[in-house]
Amino acid sequence: MDTAATMYADPPRTMERVSRRDIFTSLPARIQWLHSFLEFGTDDVQALISGQKYIKAVIPAIVNIVYKKLLKYDITARVFTTRDSRDEGPVESWPTEDSAQIEHRKMFLRWYLTKLNSDCTRMDYWEYLDKVGLMHIGKGRQNPLHVDYVFLGACLGFIQDSLFEAILSHPRLELHRKIAIVKALGKVIWIQNDLVEKWHNTDGAEYAQEEEADTLLGEIAEDEREGYLHGKKILGDHDGSSIFTSRTGSSKSSDSGKTSLGRPIEEATHLGDGMSRCPFSGMARSGPNPADLERQRATSTRSPRVNGTAPDVLQHAEGKPRAESVRS
């Protein structure tokens, strides 16, 4: 048989075509495809808006239990001294929960979790989540830090477990709302996991050798200060996260606690009357507020999908090119 005459079938019309090169060279294309595959759409955005106050209320407790966990094992605790998990040499000093170094790291974790609980419809939200991965391979920050992926993935899994338990244990949230919030959170955290893991493997490395290949993060200085993206501060006081100070945000373990956060359900999930404006305030200006969403819930239908694809929920800054479709 003449192999030159071999016929190859085109994908069926109902099958979406995705460019592998785009996935590995264009962050917007990667995010768009992940949104499509995970079916992350407007329903998830609405769930995150309605659930943000419950997530925000448990951030201080989650920060504390994460660092208790990290300091429980020498292999994760040593990184705070060596700044490189591959360094297995002697450690000059071991950090404790009360050390200034750990208090400083807690502050950044609080800011990070507040950012995670902010406007996910903006592309710079996903750009920063991508930079989180870059910052843990010795790049993207003034003081280089390298952490093996196994520790980062485990930490994200622990954070997810704590957030899920806090939401699912809430005594007043209706079941359908718990399910919606947990599903949306799971998708966001999984995308963060992907954006961390991709910096630690060599998948798609062949495209980096091509002179015309796009960079994944554009012009990001390797010595940029932590909490900044493209020279702009995106973590810290301006987003309201400074209310979670290391002391006022601490939580004590209790034998009567019923969640993995070590606090009674009522304490862990109740939002006090004095809590400040939520970190979703930016999204509220460009879309419906939680109260409106609640009134619409009974009459709204599930977000429409075209050929099984979730609607594009990303907003793109003026002057920046919109993410091209991953369909070729």
N, C-alpha and C positions, 0 to 999 in steps of 0.2 A: 504494500500500500504506500502511495506517495505521501510522505509526511507533510510535504509542502502544501498539499491540498486539504490538510486537516482543517475542519471548520470548528470555530469556537463560538459558544453561545453567549449572547449578551445577557446581562441580568434581566429578569422579568421587569415589566413596567412598574409593577407594584413594589419592587425592591429599591430602596434608597441606595444611592451610590455615594461612597465616602472616600475621600482621598487620604491615604495613609500619610503622605507627605504633609498635608495640611495639619493632621492630628499632631505631628511631631515638630512642626515649625511655626505654627500659629496658635497662640494661646486662645484667642477668641474662637477659632474653629474647634479646638479641643473642648472648650467649655460648652460650646453650642452642641457638640455631639454628645457629651456627657449628659447635658440637660435632656436631650432627645431620648437617649437610651434609658436613662433613669426616670423619664417622664416627669421631670421637674418643671412645673408650669405655674400658672397663676393660682391654682388651688394651693400649691405649696407656699407661695409668697403670702397669700392671705392667711394661711395657718400660722406662719411665722409672725405676721403682724399681730394676730390675736393672741399668740402665746408668748410674745416677747417679755411681758412683765413677769411671767412666772419663771422664765429662764433667767432674767436679770436678777431676780430675788435670790437665786441660789448660787450665783457666780462666786461670791465670797467664800462660801462653804466648799465649793468645788476646788477652788484654788488651794485651800488648806489641805484637803485630803489628797490632792495630786502631789503636793510636795512631801506630805507624810509618806506617800507611796514611793516617790523617787529617792527619798533618803533612807528607805528601808533596806535597799540593796547597795552593796559597795560598787557594783558595776554601773549603776546609774548615778550614784552620789558622787563618784570620783570625777565625773565630767565637769562639775562646778569648780573644781580646782585645776584639772588638766586642760579643760576646754577641747578635749579630743578623746572620744570614747575608744579610739584605737591605741591610745597610750596606756600601757599596762604596767608602767613603772611605778616606783614608790610615790606616795602622795604626802606632801608636806603637812597638810592639815585637812581635816574632814569638816564639811559644813554641818551646821545644825539648823533646826527650824528657826531659832532666834537670831542667827547670824545676820549681819547687815547684807551680806551677799544674797542670802535666800529671801530676805524681805524685799530686796531690789528685784529679784526674779519673780516674786509673787506679784509685784506691781505690774510687770509686763504681761504676766499671764492673765491678770484681771483685765488689762487693756485689750489683750488679744481676744479673750472670750466676749468682751463687749463688742469688739469689731465683728466677731463671728455672728453676733446677735444684732447686726445692723442691716443697712439697706443692700440686700443681695441682688437688686436689679441693676446696680451700677457695675460697669466693667472693672473699675478700680478696686472694687471689693474682691473680685476673683484674682486680679493682679497681685493684691497683697497676699492672698492665700498662696499664690504661686511663689511669691518671694519668701514666705515662711520656709518652704522647702529649700530654696537657694541658700538661705541664711544658715542652714544646718549642714552644709557641705564645705564650710570654710570660705564662703563668698557672701557678698551682699551686706556686709557690716564692717564697721571700723575695727572691731576686735574679733578676728576669725574664730569660728566655733564649728567643730565637726562632731555630729552625733550619728551613729549608725542607725539605719532605718528601723531595725527591729525594735529599738527603744522608743523611737518616735511613734511607730505604729501602735505599740502597746499602750503608750500614753494616750493617744487619741481614742483607742478602744476603751480605756478606763474613763476618760472624760465622757464619752458617749453613754456608757453604762450608767454613770452617775446622773447625767441629764435625763435619760430615759426614766430612771427610777423616780426621780423627783417629779416629773410630769405625770407618770402613771400612778403615783401615790397620792396625787392631789385629791383632797376629799370633796371638792366642789365642782371640778371640771367634769363635764359630761363625757361619756366614753368616746363619742364620735370626734370630739375636739381633741381628746388625748391622742387618739389614733392619728389624726391629721397632723398634729404638732410633731409627734414622734417620727412619722414618715418623712416629713419635710426636713427635720433636723438630721435624720439618718442620711438623707441624700446630700445635704450640705457637708456633713462630716466625711462622708465617703469621697466626695470630690476633693476635699482638703487632703484626705489620705492619698488620693491619686496624685495630687500636685506636690506632695512631699516625696512620695515613692519614686516619681519619674526622675527626680534629680539624683537618685541613688542607683539607677540602673543605666544600661547602655542601649536600651531600645531606641531605635530611630537615630542612632549615632551617625549613621552613614550620611544623613542629610546635613549634619553639622560640617561635613567636609566640603560641601558644595558652596562655592563662593557667593552665590546669589541667595542662599538660604536665609530666611528671616530669623532673627533672634526671638526667643520665646518671651523675653521681657522688655525688649526694646532697649533704650538707653538707660540702664540702671547702673549707677556707680557701685563698684565693689566695696568701696569704703563708706557707703552711705550710713548715716546714723540709724540705729535701731528704732523702729516705729515710724520711719519715713518711707515714702514711695515717690520716686522721681523728684526728690528734693522737697516734697511737701509732707508736713507732719500729719499722719492719719491716725495715730494712737495717742491717747492721753487726755488731758483736761478738757480739750475742746469738744470731745464727744460725751462729756458727762461722766466718764468712767472714774474720775478722781474721787467720787463719793465712796468708792470701795477702798478705803485706806487699809493698810496691813493690820492695824490694830482693831479698828471698828469692824472690819470684815471677818475677823477670826471667829471660828465656831468651836465649841468644846464638844468632845465626844460624850455621848450619854447612853447609858445602858437601856434607857427607855426609847431611844431613837428607833425609827422604823424604816429609815432609808439608808442607802449606802453613804449618805452625807454625814451620818452620825448625829442627826438632829431629828426631833419629833417632826412628823409630817406637817403639823400645823405651823411650826416655826419655819420649816424649810420652804414651804410653798405659799405662805400668806404674804401678800404685798401690803405693807403698811401704808397708812394714809399719807404719810410724809415723804414717800418715795418720789424722787425727782422724775423729770420727763424722761421717757423711754429713749433708748438709743436708736429706735426706728423712726425718730422724728423727721429725718430727712426724707424717708419714703412717704410719710404721711402727707408731706407737702405736694407730692406728685401723684398721689393715688388716694383711694378711699381709706378712711380711718377705721380702726377696729370696731367702733360702734356701728358705723354704716355697714360694715361687712356682716356683723351679727344680724342686723335687720334684714339683710339681703339673703342670708343663708338659707332660710326656709324655702325661698322661691327660686334661688339660683340653681342652675344645673352644672354638672361637671364641665370644666373648661373644654371647649371644642378642640379637636385634634385633626390635623390634616395628614392623611396617609399615615396615621399612627404617631405623628410627631407632636410633641408638646409645643404650645405657642412660645415664641421667643420673648422671654421676660427681661432681657437685658436692655438697659438704657445706655446709649453711647454718647460720650461727651461731644459737644459741638466742636467741629474741626478735626475730629478723629474719625477714621474710616470705620464704618459699621462692619461687624464680623461677616465675612462672606459665607454664603451657604456652603456646607460641607458636601453638598451634592455636586458631583463633577459633571 
